[in-house]
Amino acid sequence: MGNADLERKVLDSVPTGLLIGGRWRPSSSGATVKVEDPSTGAVLAEVADASPEDGLAALAAAHEAQADFAALAPRERSDILRRAFEAMLARQEELALLMTLEMGKPLAEARGEVAYAAEFFRWFAEEAVRIDGGFATAPAGGSRFLVMKQPVGPCVFITPWNFPLAMGTRKIGPALAAGCTVVIKPAPQTPLSMLALGQILLDAGLPAGVLNIVTATDAGGVMEPVIRDGRARKLSFTGSTGVGKILLEQCADKVLRTSMELGGNASFLVFEDADLDKAVEGAMLAKMRNMGEACTAANRLYVQRSVAEEFAAKLGERMGALKVGRGTEDGVQVGPLIDRKGLDKVVDLVGDAVAHGARITVGGERVDGPGYFYPPTVITDVPQSSRLNHEEIFGPVAPISVFDTEEEALAAANATEFGLVNYVFTENLNRALRVAEKLECGMVGLNTGLVSNPAAPFGGTKESGLGREGGTVGIDEFLELKYVAIGGLQ
């Protein structure tokens, strides 16, 4: 089968409707939205474009299914997640191809995301049977404290386009493990991966109405009524800080529980005692994963003066050697950015840095032809005043600035309203721990450019968000504590 035929077969296998109450159906208005290949601009598919009425119908289905699903035995919920995990791995190649077509990342990275996404189902399948509570005697005696954990209730999820499977499973996994039903709205740029996942969960035995998928271009118009309705009890959002703040205001109306994974502005600190080869490898991971379109991407690279020139040369050599192209092509390591808006932002940020005195050493020129391509780029002598040091780049651009002292590096790293992740490269144990403690963020990559792991708590501080996803604490975001006072015991 030729590549074009295989792509068509994979695309044709994906449902294109809304999943509401266990049934795939069109939008109530009949509207559809086109899904484009960012490497060519060609239309891949058309999916249902939900109306506000569809959003409320999805919430009604989740609300109706909540009581029965909460009563389902933890082992049964665990088994559903385990079957979905196994199905995702069995279909890794087709899911990866689907993701590459709609999002653009190279197939090798897409395969990695499918495996990573599936791990959330395996991890939370194991957590589902370990939900516990507590029992204690009151300090004064005479009564007892019983503490139980119960599902928070119907959840609303809004996920971004950059990791179209993993951002879904990271939320759906713990919600289902805890006994919560779900309404999820994937990004309109990349809905196909989530629609495929919905069918996998149905095939794994998930009861009707437990997972409802609403694809929509008018996110605010469709989701605000769902948030303000009163039947939803939890919102989890991954996306920009600006949108997150709006959603927090909406959630206040009904006092919804919230989890927010918002913007990032990660620094990447390289001290003079670092293993430079290890630091360059870490920078390639932290910067170039997903073409730099990640909230965890290294956004500001600060290198101690004595090793800055050598580090920049080594990084530039690695970045300049990367092959750019359509993610389905052999050997491609850098795919397109997601859309014209994303590409234009990268171009503007690089132009602003150059206007402020920065120097391009590799890349820096928009790629001609169809698609939204930008080459891997290294910029040196980046002044603190440039927009590159204050805004998320979301592209394959590595801006390098120089520092002299540890205090200067920490001040620069913490000089942001964001606090998701920072990276530190040093061979000095005392410095490593000292700097990690003083960085104002939720995660630190110490001599590594990769922090994401389903078994670890993912999340940030300051304006990078609220709550944690993954790890042993991830399921707690979907559980309410109930305390029962037992009297009459002497």
Helices and strands as residue ranges (DSSP letters): H 3-12, E 18-20, E 23-25, E 32-36, E 43-48, H 52-71, H 74-90, H 92-103, H 107-128, E 134-137, E 144-151, E 155-158, H 166-178, E 182-185, H 192-203, E 211-213, H 219-228, E 234-238, H 241-252, E 257-261, E 266-270, H 276-288, G 289-292, E 298-304, H 305-320, H 340-355, E 359-362, E 377-380, G 387-389, E 397-403, H 406-414, E 418-419, E 421-425, H 429-438, E 443-446, E 461-462, E 465-466, G 474-478, E 479-486
